[in-house]
Amino acid sequence: MGKIRTLLLVFLSAISFQLSAQITATWVPKDSLYFEQGFSPLNTNKLVAHMGTLTIKPVGNQLFDPNILNVNLSTSFQFTGPITWSNDWQTGLPVYVNQATYFTLYAVSTVKGVTQANPLWQSDGSQPLRTENGNLNVSTFTAEFYLVSDQDWWRYKSGAQYTLTSGTFGGFQVAVANSGSGYWPGNETLVPVNNNDPQVTTPLLSSGTSAPPQPVPFGQPSAPVSYLLSIYDNQSFTISQAYGSNVARVARAQLVITNAAADTTYGVHVVFSNRSNSPHFSLHLDGLSNLYAIPYTLRFNGQDVTGGSPIGWTGLGEGTFTKDIQVTRVDSFKAEMAPAGIYSDTITVNITPIDTI
């Protein structure tokens, strides 16, 4: 009977643990970080960066003293980059020097219409996300995490990069108090984050590293310029249409450029190549390279094409651009001597963006 009693006690203990673990949390970090001027409820005179969103789902609206535990997360961070303390006496423009300044992590949350922006700088390892005592009585609690500078935002240089030189963006745990008597050892419960074990540390950064993989810019980074090439309107032609200096259109190239800056000109190198990687082109009976060949010249953008060599397509901006792909200088003697049939060639077209012009 003693052994049976022991097994029952273990089973009941396991059930109790499962019930208390029903409170859950999720952390969604920002994929990329950038600094910007502060906004309400943060200090509008400071520089801020949005780090991510923490959401806690309590059981039965019972949520007491939500905290994060900075297991390997610093309470102060130092970024180094251009800072100004004065203007040039002749030009009146700011004079910048590379210098370290400090930032603090803040949690911004709203409960029943009351918004708080609380610094997470306590040195005892437990960082309360709210200042109220007792049950918050909410079905969902959300806190947005921000870095906030000690210095005013205008001391930083717009467009400049700032590198983390002190502090650790490691990971944290989430915990809540079990009752309204306050958060203290013995009255706390660890909360699982992102369906992990409650003991698991959650990385603050999406990369999972202790520092941003790239320096953090002041200003939202623009999306990279996108180049999309498509070949359409492919058509067959009568071979005599391209004898000598005659020109026959066989397809069109369409280039779509997006995210281009309004005051910048762009371009691409276009490369045509055949299956044999030859600088010369030939039409082959049934498209088979080992059968009868009829040499021809490919033309694009007003130029004769050499296989594997780039042709520039420049003077471009945001938008859609189209150019003809043509065939000319077909060897009429070879064509007249050719066996009857269908002749074709397979051409691959690649583009490479040219550095901003």
Disulfide bonds with the S-S distance in Angstrom:
none
